[in-house]
Amino acid sequence: MALCAAIHAWPLDWGLPSEHGWAPDELTPAAVLEGLGQRFSSGWHAKYPPFHHAVLAFAYAPWLGAAPDAERHHALFRVGRIVSLLMAAGTVLLVYLCGRELFDHLPALFAALVAGLSAPFTYYAKLANLDVPYLFWFSAALLACLRLLHGHRLRHYVALGGCAAAAIATKDQAYGLFVLTAPFVVWALHRHRRATGGHGSLWATLGDRRLVAAALTGGCGLIVLDNILMNPGGFAAHVELIMGSASRDFRMFDRSAGGLAALAAATARALVFTLGAPAAAAAAAGLVLAGARWRENRLLLATLVPALSYWLGFVAVVLYLYDRFVLPVAIVLALFAGKALASALASRASKLLPLAAAGAVVAASGLRALSVDVLLARDSRYAVEEWLRVHAPPPAVVAAVGPLEYLPRLDGLQWRRLGPSIDRLRRVDPDVVVVNADFARRAADGGSDAELYAALAGGQAGYRRVLAQPASSTLPFLDVATFRSEDPARVHSNLDKVGPEIVVYARKPH
């Protein structure tokens, strides 16, 4: 936990201080305070559910009485990121505890390190996005499920229902993890009741107080944590949003057999990238070993149920894929990597070789995670900010084209947002124009924004290029081409937003 936390914590202030930060979809203090101002009711809704907004609002409490200035805003932004950092540490611990339900100490430790040092997890652990928080609740639900399958105690059913509700109320996509898990738990309880001499009918199982308690806890938990009773209109608007443009506009694959096959292949590539090739190979070996002796590995194989449920119930429904979408599957596969190590250590041969192999896999994962940190710390926008302070101080007018979270911070400069058209450029007539070249390349042909970018690059707009800051580099242990290339088979990741190529244009002298 200490090793992972140290890697996760740096650089916590990436892109700060800022109104919006540089991470897409990060929960900003403004978004949280807006919801808090409406008590997450009166029709309030957002792209994401209210639960983690409320968690952050609670964490903000010591600063809410201070004057709403830049210093307080920075403090609140950091608090949101520290909450993610703490939940990331909790997730590492929970994966270890899941491993202890299955293995001895060392394989469980190995599984926790594989999960905690994955590249996307390292990125989101230091940001106020919802990915690490919902993974924390899923990991807690997975632990409750494993303990439930061991002894079928009431408290573990209640814990599973509560943690499932918290995961879904943190990020809606978590529902996919429990679509098949719920009937699997019913089936497991039914077999347990029959094996222990209980009533054999399925109806009797469905009426078992353990299932009833789990259902009530999960259902009531969702109602409370999603604030459905106090904000029914807002909840309905949120559901309409996530089922509409928030998912439909991002679709990458066809809803066909060929499309699902392509999605499955993309999922495999994303998992290899997420875990890293050595850890992914260990996980694959663990799957083979567990499958070959499935009777003695039934509890471990049961962890595949939420993973398969998630792919069928969410990924194959929305039909688009980013590396962060496979993080819950990676957590499950980390346990199989632990299985591979457990089997190697259980052999009568020397343990030196398997220990060395395990150390090599963990070292490779750690170096990839550290490479993510270096990529953030070397973000190209820092150098551009320094250049602008020297070469375009006030009263020079600096124009920012495109989303601000994709651009250098322009605080202290005389700057304006520039609508992406040549007409707007001529009207504003700035001295300097700042463009994210990566974002510019995504402009649709024939649009006013593509016309502006082409005119700036070709000199027809009356500007010349004065700075071309290349995309950030990092340590050689992270293959940035995997997510930065234009290859259709690339892994889609928000890491491609880190350290973009930035181009600065200055007005040509008359």
C-alpha positions, 0 to 999 in steps of 0.5 A, a space after each residue: 500500500 505504501 509503495 502504490 500510494 507513493 507512486 499514485 500521489 505524484 504528481 498530485 497537482 498535475 494541471 493545478 491550480 486551475 478552474 477546470 484541471 487537465 483531466 477529462 471528466 474530473 469532478 471539479 469543485 464548481 460541479 460539486 458545489 453546484 450540486 451541494 447548493 441545490 442539495 442534489 435535489 430540485 431537478 439537479 442532475 449531471 452526467 454522473 450520479 450524486 453519491 460521490 459528489 456528496 462524498 466530496 462535499 463532505 470532504 470539502 466541509 472544513 473549507 466551505 466557510 472560507 472566502 470563495 477565492 482561488 486559494 480555496 478553489 485549489 484546496 478543494 481541488 486537491 481534497 477531491 484528488 486526495 479522496 481518490 488517492 485514499 480510495 485507491 489505497 483502500 482498493 489495493 488493500 481490498 484486492 489483497 484481502 480478496 486474495 487472502 480468501 483464496 491464497 496465502 499471503 505472498 500470492 495475495 500481495 502479488 495480486 494487490 500489486 498487479 492491480 494497484 500498479 496498472 497504468 490507468 489505475 495509477 493515472 486515475 488514483 491521483 484525480 477526482 474522476 469517478 473511476 477509482 471510487 467505483 472500483 473501491 466499492 466494487 472491490 469491497 463488493 467482490 470481497 463480500 461475495 467471496 466471503 459470502 460463498 465461503 460461509 453464506 452468512 447474513 452480514 456478507 449478503 448485506 455487505 454485498 448489497 450495500 457495496 453494490 449500491 454504492 458502486 452503482 451510485 458512484 458510476 452508473 456503469 458499475 451496474 454491469 458488474 452485478 447483472 449476472 452476479 445477482 442470479 449467481 448468488 441466488 444459485 450458490 445459496 440454493 446449492 448451499 441450502 440443499 447441501 445443508 438439508 434446507 428446503 429444496 425449492 427455488 421459491 424457498 431460496 428466493 424467500 431466504 432472509 439472506 437474499 431478502 436482506 441483500 435485496 433490501 440493502 441494495 435497493 434501499 441503498 440505491 434509492 438513498 444514494 441516488 437521491 431518487 425519492 428527494 429528486 425524482 425529476 433529476 434522477 429521470 433526467 440523469 438516466 435520459 442523459 446517460 442513455 442518450 447522447 452521453 453513450 450513443 455519441 461515443 459508439 465505436 462498434 456495430 451491434 452485430 456478430 462482427 462488431 462484438 468480435 471486434 469489441 472483444 479483441 479491443 477488450 483483450 488489447 486494452 487489458 494487456 495495456 492496462 495490466 502490462 504484458 508481463 502481468 497479463 501473461 501471468 493472469 493468462 497462466 492463472 486462468 489456464 491453471 484454474 480452468 485445468 483444475 476447476 473443482 479446487 479453484 471454484 471460488 477463484 473462478 467465481 470471480 469471473 462472474 462479475 467480470 463477464 457480467 460487466 462485459 455483457 451487461 455494459 461494454 457490449 451494450 454501449 459498444 465503445 471502449 476505453 482502457 478505464 472500462 476494463 479496470 474492474 476486469 483487470 482487478 479480477 485478473 490480478 487474482 489469477 496472476 496471484 494464482 499463477 504465482 501460488 502454483 509456482 511457489 507450491 512446486 517442490 522445486 526451488 522457489 528462487 525462480 518463481 520468486 524472481 519471476 514474480 519480482 520481475 512482473 511487479 518491477 515491470 508493473 511498477 516501472 510502467 506506473 512510474 512512467 505514467 507519473 513522469 508523463 504527467 510531470 513532463 506535460 508539454 503545457 508547462 513549457 508552453 506556459 513558461 514561453 507565454 509568460 516570457 514572450 506574450 505578457 500583457 498587454 499582448 492578447 492571447 487567444 485560446 482555441 478549443 477546450 480549455 482542459 486541453 490547453 496550457 493555463 493562461 492565468 496572468 495573461 490577457 487572454 480570450 477564448 476564440 471561437 473556432 472560425 476565421 471570422 472570430 479570429 479576424 474580429 478578436 485580432 489577438 497577438 498570439 493564438 494557442 492551439 492543441 495540435 492533437 485536438 486540431 487533427 480531430 476536426 471534421 473536414 469542411 467545418 469552420 474549425 478545420 478551416 481555421 486550423 488549416 489557415 493558421 498552419 498555412 499562414 493564410 490567416 496572417 499568423 506564423 508559427 513561433 512555437 511547436 512544443 512536441 508531445 511529452 515523452 516518458 520513461 521507455 517502460 510505457 509505450 505511448 504509441 499504443 494510445 497516441 497513434 492513429 491506428 484504428 486498433 489503438 487502445 483508447 485512453 485519456 492518457 492521450 490527453 496528457 502532454 499534447 503537442 501544442 502550437 503557438 502562432 503569432 500575428 505576422 508584422 504588417 
